[in-house]
Amino acid sequence: MTSALKLATGADIPTVAIGTYRLRGDDAQRVVYDAICVGYRHIDTAGVYRNEEAVGRAIQQAILDKLVTRSDLFVTTKISPKHMGYAKTVEAIQMSLQNLNLDYIDLMLLHWPGTQGKRADSALLQPNRVGSMKALTEAFHTGTLKAVGVSNFLRAHFVGLEHFDIHVNQVEFHPLQWTPLMRDLAIYCRGRGMVMAAYSSLGEGSLLDVATYPELQHVASDVSATVAQVLLAWGHAHGWVVIPKASSKVRIQENWDAVQHVALSDEHMCTINAIVDRIGPGKRRSSKDDTGTSTTMNAVEEDALLQFLIDAGPLDVQPSPTVIQIDLDGLLDDDVALGDDDDDATENSATDDTSSVDFNERTSKPTIVIPQELKRKMQLAKASKKHRTRQKDELKLLREVVTRMESQLDMLKKVKAVEGEHGSQWEQLARAQYLERQRAYQENAKLKRALEDQLKFAQALETLVRKKPKLASSSEFENEEWKLSKLGLTKESREHSIRCIMERHYEALNGVLVRNALYDATHEIKQVKMSYQSHHSNAMSFDMARAVKMPFPYLIYAEASWRFLASVDMDNTPDSEAIEVIDSNTRYISRKVCKSGEAGCPFFGKSRATIICSPLCRRYIEPNRVVILWKSVLEDELYPRDPTHLVSNQNGWCVPRRWGTTAVMLRDRMVVEADGDNSCHVKSYVERLAPMRAGKVVALDEMMKSLHIPSSYADEMNAAEKGQAGRCGSTAVVIKDDNAVAGSTCTQTDVGVMSEYFMRSFIGMAQCNEFKTMELATKLLKAKTAPLVV
């Protein structure tokens, strides 16, 4: 079972905490100490619980007894509703630190979205929330608080807090709260990076009624656990932090075992999830009157007390000699302070509004003799009624806010849809590129977090084993291996990787066209650029941009490109083989680019190493175009590479289509556009990175060891300058780019002999491939074969 969740801060929050609500003094200290002995490392308290000092004493005693260290514990406390607002929250933080006797607090929450003494429609509620969250954020940045959050917040309460980093939202959560509203709240909070925490997992004890909830007993029997353990395991299985409360060490141990050892199946989860559909959403233990109407216990008591006041009937017992003379109106005033237990009863609610009555009016009213105990009950009844009225008002206000915001959202969606439908072509391209960039940022952040986790895991194993450490979450990482151009062993993982690689490659089409000025290019372009990739260990890359006109219909040239690039006809590509043929439009091939000892290698001259290229090739047939793309596979667990061979790192795609459309190669990108019935434009952007060996980039110094420049190279260069180069000769403007910025404006400059030979060989190889494609297109044209009907 998962014992901790990851906060947005990078820290771990234990998924089970010991609750301290309604625990005071020595009882609170004993319970927290026993929980630490059992194994709890998360302690939940609050300012309104009035037990922070006792909790602090238990923590210090556990540290003194060497049961734990301070860093082993995760302490959560909360800001009381009466301390809402910036200045009061700053004071409350210092007060909690002093009461707990700690140097820092792991998590501090705003206990309630409301403010004591303010109604639900008060204009000060939102400014107070903003001020309090500002105070928490400042304490978080200074290190006094390690994380900040909220409690009992719904969607509407986050209005105005969008720019704050909130890490946790703690709300009431149990099967009777498994409603669309709660699920929507959890989705929203998790979308903002919050962890959800649940209090009152037993529904204040009402869910332990076997007669009302027999399905819970059936599940408990299946898993050999108690109903309470099943409810805690249910909340934990939904990915929430659970906060059970118990006073005996036996119950504390049972709650701990529920999260650690009780496992619920999918069938069990569905059974428990369906309880709310049968019973309906609920919060407190309820009873039914003679008419069958369900009411809360607080409402029953309040109705009885109010009825007594209305009837003004005689008391059942005679007043004792020690009576108090008070007026009837004063009984229900809020100026009378409630006791500690009353404060607990309204732990998760906003406090009452203050009211006053003119003193002269009070003294003019007749008085009656009321026992002290009845006075107290009437005060509780008035407070309870005001609390429920305030809840209704707040709920009404929140519904109005939700309705208004939903209407605004619908309007914005319609405006965006109209803009997207009628926007210019460049606006649509810019919008698509912006979405791509945001998706890339999110994936980069996810990969960075995964890498940090793997580094921590590897460091932990370094002192125990000498072999290469395995990843802690291999199943999740295997699903992301396609981002490293790697294929796995199983059929399912390979299909997933191939699909993701090709789809990502396909999505980058328009962006590459725009970045490389090929989107609307109409003139001839022949240019080669050399770059140094600092993020690839200073390895070199060669980029070639071309825009030429071909004397073939675009469908003929598209078919010829597919047959040559995907090695469909082995006679045309004798050094290629098909490793896997997934379907008629997807192939995984291998091609020998260079052989050790042979001269004329397009990358190394006379190569001292064998270089292979194993790309995935994919063809998409669309109504108005055909997209052919390929991308090198750098690692393959099913077909491992010879560690002595170099793996060529090149990618690309080709899109022949009618006039006004484009075909591009990414890192090898080609564009074929129709130009009348018998010709087409070919635009290409080629980027060749340095080869890989055993999963690592070949550095520049290692490349030098594998190359050999022919002694006749100077003569060949002179012949090329005089126009005597062969049909596979190289003619292009050579540019050196020290900044390696794609699409930047570069000036022509001198390059070294070795680098120049690399580029000339690269140009020659590309032109030879183009010549072979033209030969194949000529054969198809003579046979009058146009196999694709677009």
N, C-alpha and C positions, 0 to 999 in steps of 0.2 A: 504494500500500500504506500502511496505517496505521503511522506512525512513533512514535506515543506513545499511551498509555492514560491515562485520567483516574483518579487516586487519590481516595479519599473525602475527602482533605484539600483537594482542588481543584488540587493540583499534577499535572504531567504526568510519567509514568515512561516512558522510551524502551523500545520493545518488543524491542530487541536489545541485549545486553550482552556485553562481552568477559569471558570467564571466566579466572580466574588460578589455578585449582587445580593443584597440583604445580609451579608456577613459583616460582623462588627468585631472590633477588639481582638480578644484572644482567639475567638473562633476563626476569624479571618486569617490570623497569623498561623494557626494550626493547619487549616485547610491548605493554604498556599505551600507551607513547608512539606506536608504530606504529599501534595501533588508533585513537587519537585523530586521527592524521594521515589515516587512511582515512575517518573520519566517525563512529566510535563516540562516543557521549556517555554511555553507561551502563557503569560499571566494577563488577565483582562480585569481592569478596575476602572474607576471613574471618580471625578470630584464629588458628584452627588451621592455616591455610595458611602462617603465618609469613612473609608477604610484604607486610604492610601498610606497612612502611617503604619498601620498593622501589616499591610502588604510589604512595605519597605523593611520592616523589622524581620519578616520571614525571609526575604531575599538576603539580607545581610547575614542572618543566622546560617542559611544554606551555604553562602560563600565562606563564612568562617569555619563551618564544618567540612569544607573542601568537597562538598557534593557537586558544585558547579563553580564556574567562573562567571564574571559579569557578562562576558561576551557570549556565553552559552545561552543566556536568557533573552527572551523577547517580551518586553513590558509594554502593554497598551493601556493608556488612560484617556480621559475625555474631558472636554471643556463643557462646563455646566451652561445651561441656557441663560442663567443670570450673568454670565461673563461674556456674552456675545458683544462684538465690537472690538476694534483694534486695541484700545488702551486696556480694557478689561481682560482681553485674551492674553496680552503680554504679561499682566500680573498673574493670571491663572497658570501660565506655563511655569513661572518661577515658583509659585506656590506648590504645584505638583512636584517639581524637582526637589523642593525642600521637604515635603511630606514623605516622598518615596526615598529620600536620602540617596539620590542617584546623581551622577554627573551628566547623564543624558537619558532620554526616553526614546525607545525604539519606534513607537507609533503613538501619535496623539490625534484624536478625532474631535470634530465638532459634534457634541452629543445629540443635538436636535437642530433642525433648520430655523426654528422660531426663537424668539427672545422673550425672557420672562417679563410679564406685565404688558405685552403687546398682542393685539388681536391679529387674526390671520390675514386681515386686509390692511395691516399697518404698512405705511410707506417706508418704515425704518428697517423692516426685516431683511430685505436684500442688501442695503448698505452695510448692515451689521454682519451679514454673512461674508461679504467681500472684505470688510475690515478684519474679521477674525481669521479668514484664510490668508490674508496678507501677513498677519502676525505669525501664523504657523509657518508660512513659507520663509519668512526671514529667519526664524529659529531653525528651520531645516537647513538653510544655507550656512548658518554659523556652526552647525554640527550639534546644537543642543537637542534637536529632534532628528532622528534618522529617517523618519517617514511621516507623512501627514495624510489625513483622510477625513471622512465624514461618517455620520451615523443617522439612520432613518431619513435619508434624502431620497426623494423621488426625482423623476426627470425634470420637472419644472423648477426644482430647487437649485439646479445647476446653472440656471440662467444668470449670466454675469460672472460666472466662475470659469469660463471657457479657457482663459489664458493661465490658469493655475494648474500645476501638476498635482493631481489628487491620486493617491496610491491605493486607498482602501475605502469601501463603502460597507458599513455594518448595518444590517437590517434584520427584522424578524423573518425567519424562513423555516418552514416546515411543510408537510404535505398539503395542509389546508391553504398554504400560500402559493402553491404551484399553479398560478394563474397567468393568463397572457400578460397582465400588467407587470407582474414580477419577472417573467421571462424577458419581456422587453426592457425592463430596467437593467437586468443582468447583462443583456447584449450591449446596451448602451455603455454601461460602466466598463465592461471588458474591452469595448472598442476604444475607450480612452485610456486603456492600460491599467485599470483598477482591478484589485483582487476583491472578491465578494466574501464577506464574513457573516455568519448566521448566529443570532442569539435566539433563545426560546425554541430550540429544536424540538422540544416535546410538546409544543403548543400550550405552555403553562400547565402541563399535566393532563390536559383534556384528551390527548391522543392515546393515553394509557388505558382508556376505557375499552375493554375488550368487547363488550356488547355492542358498542357503537361502531367500532372499527375492527371487525373480525379478520379482515384481510391482513392486518398487521400481525395478528397472532399467528396466522397461517405461515407468513413469511418467517417469523421468528422461530417457529417449529422446524421449518425447512433448514435453517442455517444454524440451529442449536444455539440461539441467543435470546436475550430478553427483548421485549418490544422497544424499550428505551435504546438498547444497543442498535436495533434495526433502524430507528429513526436517525440516530447519529451517523450510522454508516450510509444512510440514504443521502443526507446532506453532504457528506464527504465525497460520495461517488459523483455528485453533481459538480465537484470541483470547488466547493466552498470551504472556508475555514469554519469549523464548528466550535462553539463555546459552551460546553456542558457545565452545570453547576451541581455540586454535591457537598455534603457536610461530613460524611463518614468516609474513612479510607477505603472501605470495601466498594462503595459506589464510585469513588474516584478511580479505583482500579478497573471496575467494569466499564466505565466510560472510556478509559484509555484503551482497553482491549477491543472495544467496538470499532474504533478507527484503525487499530493496528491489525486486527485479525478477522473481522466479520466482512465477508465478501458477498455482495449481492449480484445475482445474475441479471441479464437484461429483462427476463420475465418478471423477476421480483421488482425491478425498477418500474416497469410499466404498470404493475399492479398497484404500487404505492402512488405513482403519479395520477392514477385514475380515481383516487379517493376524493379529490376535490370536485370531480365531475358528479359524484354521487351525493356528497354531503353539501358541497358549496363552500366558498371561501369563508374562513372564520379566523378568530383571533383569541377569544377568551372562552373559558368553560361556560356553557349556557344551560338554561333550564327553560321549561315550557309551562305556560300558565294553563288555566282551564280551557281557554279557547284554542290552545295549540300553538300560540304565538311564541316564537323563540326570543328570549331576552337574556341579557347578561345578568350575572349575579349582582353587579354594581347597580344596575337599573332596578332590580327587584327591591334591594334595600332602600334605594332612594325614593321609589314610589311609596313605600310603606311610611317612611319618615315624613314625606311631604303630605301624605293623606292625613297623618296625625295632626299636622299643623293646620290643615284646612278644616278638619272636623272640630278641632279644639276640644276633644273629648277628655274625660278625666283620666288620670294616671291609674295604672293597675296597682300601684303601691303608694302608701302614704309618704309624703316628703319626710325625710329625716331631719333632725334638728339642725344639721349643718347644711343649709341650703344657700343658694346665691340668688340675689335679686338682680335680674337683667331684663332689658326690654326685648320684645319679640323680634323687632327688626334687626337688632344687634346680633341675633343668633346667626344670621346668614351673611354677615359682613365678612369681607376678605381680610380686614385688618387684624383679625385674630390669627396669630401664628400657629401653623400646624406643627406636629411633632415630627421626630425623625422618621417614624414609620410612614407617615403621610408623604414625606418627601420621596421615600422609596416607591410608594404606590404610583407616583407620577414620574418614575425614572425616565421614561422615554417619551415624554410629552412636554409641550410648552407650558409654562406656568401661568397662573391665573392673572387676570387683569385686576388692578387695584380699583377700588371704588370708595366713595365717602358719602356720608349722610350728614346733613346739617345738625349741629349739636343741639340747637333749640328744638328742632323737630323731634329728636330722640328723647329729650327729657320730657316732652309733652305727651309721649305715648304711655299708655298704661303698662304696667309690668306684671309678670306672673312668676311663680316660683318654679324653676326648671332644674332638675338634677344635673350635675356636671357631666355625667356619662352621656346623657341624652343631648346635651349641648354639643358635645364632641361629634356625635353621630350626625347631627343636623349640619354641622360644618362640613363634614365629609360628603354628605349628600349634595350640598350646594356646589362644592368643588367638583364633584363627579359630573353633575349636570352641566356646569359651565365647560368642563373639559370636552364632553361629547358635543355640545353645541359648537364649540370652537373647531373641533375636528370636522364637523359637517360644513361649516363655513369655509374652512381651508380646502376641503375636498371640492367644494363647488368652485372656489377660485381657481384651483389647479385644473379642473376640467375646462373652465373657460380659457385658461392660458393654453392648454393643449389644443383646444379647438381653433384658437386664433393662430397658433404656430403651424398647425397642420394646413390651414388655409393658405398661410404665407408660403409654406413649402410647396404646395401644389402650384401656386402661381409662379414661383421661381422655376419649378420644373418645366412648366409650360413655356416660360420665357426662354429657358435654355434650349428646349426642343426646337422652338422657332428659330433661334439664332443658329443652332447647328444645322437645321434644314436649309435655311436660306443664306447662310454665311458664304463668303468667298472660298475658293479652293485653298488659298493660302491660310485662311482662318481655320479651316478644318484640319489642315496639316499641322498647324501650330498647336491646336488643341490636342490632337493625337500624340504629338511629341511631348507635350507637357504631361499627359497621363503616363506615357512610357517612362519619363524621367521620375515621376513620383513612385511608380511601381519599382523602378530600379533602386531608388533610395530605400524603400521599405525592405527589399530583398537584401540589400547590402547590410542594413542594420541587423536583420535576422541572421545572416551569415556571420556577422561579427560577434553576435551574442553566442552563436553555436561554437565558433572558434574559441572564444574565451572559456566556455564550459569545457571544451575538450582539452585545452591547455591546463586547466585546473585539475582535471581528471588525470592527465598524463603526469603532472608533477606529483600527485598523490601516489601513483604507482611506481614512480621512479626509484623510490627507496626499497620497493618490494620485489620488483622483477627487472630483468635485464633485456627482455624482448620488447618489441615495438608495441606500445599500448593500444588496446582496442578502444573504440569510441564508446562513450557511456550510453548514448542513445542511437545505436546503429540503425535501427529500423527507420527512424526519422531521417538520419543522415543519408541512408541509401536512396531515399526518395529524392534527395537533393543532389545526388552525384552527377546528374546530367548537366548541372551548371559548370562542372569541371571537365566537360566533354569526355565522360567516362561511362562505360557500359558495365552492368553487373553480370551475375551468373545466371539468375533465374529468368525464365521466359517473361514473367510478369514485370520484373524490374527493367528488363531490356526494352520491352514494349513501351513502358512508361517513360523511360529515358529518351527513346527515339522520338516518341510523340512530342515530348516537351522541347527537345532540342530543335526539332523542325518547326514547331509552332513559334518558338521564340525567334528563330531565324527569319521566319516569314513575316512576323510583326514588324521587323526593323526595316522593311523595304523602303517606305517613303522617306523615312528619316535619313537613310544613307544617300538617297538621291539628292535631297535638299542640301545636306552638309557638304557634299562633294561637287556642288554646282553642276550636276548632271540632269537635274529634273527637267529643265527647259533648254538644255544646250542644243544648238542647231549647227554650230560650226565644227570643223575637225579639230580634235584635241589629241596630242600625243605627248605625254609627259611622265617622267619617272622621278620619284622622290625617295631619298634615303633618310631614315629616322632612327634615333636611338631610343629604345624603350627602357626608361629608367626603372619602371616597375617590373621589368623582366630581366633584372640583373644586367642592365646596360647592353642587352642584346640588340642586334640591328634588325630593322625591318625595311622592306622595299615596297613602295606603293607605286602603282602604275595606273594612270587615268587615260582612257582612250575613247574617242568618239569618231567612228568611221562609217562609211556607207558600203553596204554589201549588195551585190546584184542578184538577190534571191528574194522570193516572197517570204514573208515572215513565218508562215506556217512550215515551209520547207526548212528554213534555217532553224526553227525551234525543234523540229524532229531530229535534224542532224546534230544539234547541240546535245539533246538528251541521249542519243545513241552513243556519241563520243564520250561525254562526261560521265555517264552512268555505266559505261562499258557494256552496253546492250549487245553490240556486235563485237565479239572477241577478235575477229579478223582485223578490225580497225584499231584495236588497242591490245597488241600481243603481250604487253607486260602487265596486264590487268587480270584480275580474277574476281568473281562475285562471291563474297564470303556468305552473305545471306540475301535472299530475295524475299522480302516481307510480303510484297504484293506487286502488281504490275506497275505501280507508281512509286514504289519505295525499294531501294536497293542499298546494300552495304558492301562496298567493294574495297579492294586493295590494289595499289599500283606501285611498282618500283620506280622511283624517280631517278635514283643513282645506284650504281653498283660499285662496290669497292674495287679500285684499281683501274676503272675505266675513265677515259678522258671525255671531256665535253659535258660534264655534269653541270646542269644549269644553275646550281647554287654554289658548288665548291670547286669548279674546274675539274682537275683530275682528282677525284675523290678518293680518300683513304678510308671511307666508311660507306656502308650501304644505307640509303635513305628510302623509306617507304612512306606512302600516303594512303591512309585508309579513311576515306570520307563516307558519310551517309548522304545518299542522293534521294531527293524527293521531288515529285512532279505533281503540281496542283493544276487541274484542268477546270477553268472557270468559263463563264459565258462569253467573256470578251478578251480573255488572255490565258496564256499558259505560263505558270511559274515553275522554273526548275531551280532547285537550290541544293547546295551540298556544304558539308561542314566536317572537318577532320575529327576523327575519334582519337584522342590522345592516349587513352588507356582502355583496355578491354580484358576483363577477368576471364571471360570464356575463351577468347583467343589472345593469349598473352603475347606481347611483343618480345622479340629477341633483345636482351639488354644491351647487346653490342650495336644494334641498329639505331639509327636516328629516325624519329617520327616527324614527318613534315607537318607543319602547323599552318594550314590554309583552309579557308572557308569561302563560300560564295553562292550566288544564285543567278539564274538567267530567266528573263521574262520576255518572250516574244509576244507582241500584241499589235493591234491595229494602230492606225495613225493617232497621235496624241496620247498614247500610253507608253509605259516605260518598262524596261526589263533591266534589273540591276544585279551586280554581284557584290555581296558584303564580304569585305576583305578579299574575295574574288567576286566582283559584281559586274554583270553584263546587262546591257539594255538593248533590246532589239525592237525598233519601231518600223512600222510599214511606211514605205515611201512610194506610193503608187502600187501597181499590181505586181511588178517584177523586181522590186528593190526594197531594202529596209535599212534603217539606221541601227548601228551597234554601238552602244555605250558601255564601257566597262571601267570598273575601279578594282584594282587588284592589290591586295596587301599580303605579303609573305613575311611571316615572323620566323625567327630562328627555330630550327628543329628542336625536338625534345628527346631526351634519352632517360629512360627509367623514371619517367614522370617529372623530370626537371628540365628547365630551359638550358640549352647549350650556350654558355657565356661566350663573349667575343674572343677571349684568349684561347678557348678550346676550339673555336671555329678555325682559328689561324693554324692550329696543328693539323687540321684535316684537309687543308686546301693546297692546291698547287697551280700556279699560274703558268700556262704554256710559254716557252721561250719565244714563240712566234707571235705572241700577243701584240707586240708593237707593230709588226708588219700587218697583222689583220686590222688593227685600228687605222693604219694609214690607208689600207685598201677601202675600208668602210667610209672614210672621209672623202675618198675619191669616187664614191658611188659604185664600188665594185663588190659590195657585199652580196652574198647569195640571197636566195628567197627567204631564208630563215635568219638573215642578218638583222642587226639592231639599228634602228633609227629613232631617236627620241631626244627630247631636251632633258638633260640630267640636272637634278636639283638636290641639294643637301639641306636637310631640315634638322638643325640641332635641337630645336624645341620639341619636335615630335608632336606638333599640334595639328590634328586633322583639319583640312580645309583652310589652313592659314596661308597667307601670301608669302611665297618664298622667292628669293632672288637666286639667279644662277651663280654658282661658285665652283671653284676647283675642288675635286675630291681626290683621295688617295688612289694609287694604282689598283690595290686590291679591292677597295670598295667599288671603283669604277668597273672592274672586271665582273664583280658580282652583279651589278646592275645591267651591264651589257648582256651577260649570260641569261639573266632573268627575262630581259626583253626578247632575246632570241627564242627562249623556250615558249613564251606566250605567243609569239608570232608563228612558231611551228605548230602549236596547238590550233591556232586560228586557221592556218593553211590546211591542216588535216580536216577540220570541220568543214571548210569550204569544199574540199574534195568530196566529202561524204554528201554535202548538200547538192553538189553537181550531179552525183549519181542518182539521188532521189529526184532531182528535177528532170533528168533525162527519162527516168522511168515514169515520170508524171505521177509520183506517189505523194499524196498529201494525206497522211493517215489521220490527222486531227481535224475534226469538224467543229469549229468554234462558233 
